[in-house]
Amino acid sequence: MKDTIVQLKEERMNAIMTFIRKICFLSTCYLFFALLVSGCGGIKQIVQKDSPRDKYEKSLELSGLTNAALGREWKIAGEKVLQDTFEIKIPFKEAGYFFSDRANALSYCFEAKKGERLLIKLERDEIHKMLVFMELFTVQGKGNSRSLKRVAFADSTQLTIEEEASKNQKYLLRLQPELMNGGRYILTIAINPSLAFPVKGKDARAIGSRFGDGRDNGKRKHEGVDIFAPKRNPVVAVTDGIITRTSNGGLGGKVIWMSGLHDHENFYYAHLDSQIVHPGETVKQGEILGLVGNTGNARHSSPHLHFGIYLPGAGAIDPFPFINDIGKRPADIQADQDNIGSWARIKSNKAFLKSAPEIKSAVIRALDVNTPVEIYAASSNFYKVKLPGSLDGFVESKYVEKAIGYKYIAKLDKSRPIFDAPAGNGVLIEYLSENANLKIYGEYNGFFLVRNNDYWGWIAK
Ligand SMILES: [Zn+2]
């Protein structure tokens, strides 16, 4: 009997080794191909329709690996996260871990405002240098009628995506590492303004009145932002453009209209003390157009620039996301990052599994003390965890303790099986003999989480 088990183990090991050899060969081929593509601008444009992930998946298929269990799991994991995703708020920063022994894929869903420029960046640990595929989709519709459209992807060696939101837009970001490789990563989604700040030497802190504020006792709404600055402080072109009109009189006083060369938005600068440019002139971003003043209906208030953005056919829109250059840093990660990639357990009866890394997010379920959780990422003061049985969610880091130390030791009353999951259908790892000492790290679903030699396992209570 024992011989048969050994033989079976050997056969399985041989199959795994063949699989690993195929993967290694594939990674080498893939890297060679990626280098060819990234090193040559001409080719890149021709093949741009296929993302690095598409190419990797094709090479898995060609080598027959998508017929093998792990290859199939990789494909399914990538597809599944397009449906099951977590809603996050940007800016966002997360440190996480990809496990090399399983098919990983992650996704994040978030909203961006028109005028915001997203900078999405993934840093990997230097040791493993795993290939990671990063793709950005726009999300249209909801529920069953939801559709995704891929709008950008990163080169698998330069893991950055820059995207300017052309309208208030929902996005989905997918991350997936290559097979059989893992390691730590840090994901940052930063928000930058898409335009230069219109008043030289100032930033968004100088904005005194916002879009939509009431005017004339609520009879009309403010159609721009007011940026306060000393009289005759230069105002500048927010992008490359052409001056379409200048005039003097009415509510705006001395005004300049400029049209953007790229997106055809119309920019309105009002209450100027003097206009420096003339209609028909083309200007570069940052070029001085005029000087701050208080002409028009601003003659009784402090000097400021009234800055507005108008879309042809759609009227005034909020300029703030286009020029907001402050307060957009993602929250620092306060949860202990040493715990990422390891088992931990719940230490408080106040802990809840939540749908997002936010205090106010929806509760998925309450968590019992000693529930084991596998931590695979951390953001602000939350852990992203997997419960045994692969239910994912977020839990406040203060309710989690690392399962370094075992909770207690138990002695087996009789020989008992250890499984790889806390369920009757788990795969048998081995039988432990009577009187064996067990280190118990947590409990879930009628099973104890135990550590034996080099593996984690589950034993029925
Ligand atoms: Zn104003």
Boltz pocket constraint, residues with backbone or C-beta under 6 A from the ligand:
constraints:
  - pocket:
      binder: B
      contacts: [[A, 209], [A, 222], [A, 224], [A, 225], [A, 226], [A, 305], [A, 306], [A, 307]]
      max_distance: 6.0
